[in-house]
Amino acid sequence: MRWKWLFGLVLLAFLHSVKGQETTDTLSMSFKDLPLEIVLDSITYKTGYYFSYNADAIPKGSLYTLTREGIDIDGLLNILLVGTMLEYSRYEDQIIIRAKKGVSKEGGDGSSGKVQITGWVREYRSKNAIEGVNVFINGTTIGTVTDQYGNYRLTDVPHGSYILVFSHVAYELASYSFKAENNNSYAINGLLDFKVRTLDQIEIISDPIVSEDEWPRYYRMFKKEFLGSSANASRCEIVNAESLDFSYNEDTQVFTGEAQEPLIIMNEALGYQVSYELEHFEKDDDRTSFYGKARFTPLNPESNRIRKKWRKNRMKSYYGSITHFFKSLIADELKEEGFRIYSLKDVSEIFNKKMVEIGADDILLPGTNRYEWKLDFDNYVMVSYDKEVESTQYLSSLNESEISANGLGPTSGINSQKPGAQKSMLELRRTYVTLDHNGQIKEPLGLTTIGYWSWERVADLMPADYNPKADNL
């Protein structure tokens, strides 16, 4: 499969953007009783300039009539925006239209340490606007969809390091890493290519697709490995499970899965709808690995009882999670948050009562910028969370005869069913992995979890921007 995508990024000072047709600053225009959006599209056609704006900011019901010969682009825009409380900025072939500072109550002026992100999404070849593209910051609740003109806007984005995702069922997934800082406004544009399925692609697949009769059995396997087997998993449903295809290689005994569209997961235990772009899923006898891009959309509780239950379940899922651990590690607050870490040479050393405890500085190094860190260590790191014991579902899932990627025994011993502190182990599969300020790993296959964190799956996943002390549920 061949596809292409491209982005432009503006930091109020420069633009790295798509180069299409040549731009011209002088044009002739004649129109009568047209809405501003149509006028701007006409300017794009005539000049080669692309506009980025939020449709909600454009005056509704206003019609424009104008005839001008040889007018320059700045003069025309000044005429069109008179009285609208809008302003514009030009960066090469990009023109950003936004509300004047002090007019909008939404983010972007930098006073609160947050930024605004705007842009457009268009089809790669035709440059036509794409409506309904999901635009979101990976792993968070921050997201929106493009309007009928392909424009979008994200407001009140906190400073940090992020991955912005562009997702649409008819187009190839695209994502872009960026840093939000210095109270700037950003324009990030996307050019998406259609999903193309050809004979060449089918020939590349060596593992046979499971038959329709076998599909239910493989789906049950996938659901258990993907969602998990916790109490939360029993209250999760994959709404569009029919979009999943599975393959199985009998020689290698490798089970793989892929989705033709984002998986829509209704998590009634935590109160979120999760749109999950599955990029990789593979299971063999020893381990399961998967990763993707996720957008969390909070659900509306039907009663105060459900609201309280969701709030309680969210806190329980967050505290002790790997995200909670990484955030505590970055903040150098491991002990305050209930974590202890130990360096091990072998998995079996987890039962050694003389393990030597280490600190955050032993495994965490500064990254390339102030929003990123390097997780770097040898062999294994064991993490104990002492503020919560292992769940009964976890204990019942253990295979007591062995230690494997499916779970470690409870603190009191591998052959005991007495709950103890939640224990997990980390193993690097590369020199180091990069953590962002929200505790997300940028190299998803670079780190293996063993034990409690391996047992917790997507059903227990919380948004990276979740704050248990400020949950606005």
Secondary structure, DSSP 4 states (H G I P E B T S, - for coil): -----EEEEE-SS-EE----SPP-SEEEEEEEEE-HHHHHHHHHHHH--EEE--GGGSPSS--EEEEEEEEEHHHHHHHHTTTTTEEEEEETTEEEEEEPTTT-SSS-SSTTSEEEEEEEEEETTT--B-TT-EEEETTBS-EEE--TTSEEEEEEEESEEEEEEEE-TTB--EEEEEEE-TT-EEEEEEEE-B----HHHHHH--SPBPPTTTHHHHHHHHHHHHH-SSTTGGGEEETTGGGEEEEEETTTTEEEEEESS-EEEEETTTTEEEEEEEEEEEE-SS-EEEEEEEEEEEPPPSSHHHHHHHHHHHHHHHTTSHHHHHHHHHTT-HHHHTEEEEEESSGGGGG-TTPPEE-GGGTEEE-SSTTEEEE--SSEEEEEEEEEEPPHHHHHH--TT--BTTB---TT-TT--S--EEEEEEEESSS-EEEETTS-BSSTTSEEEEEHHHH--GGG---TT--TTS---
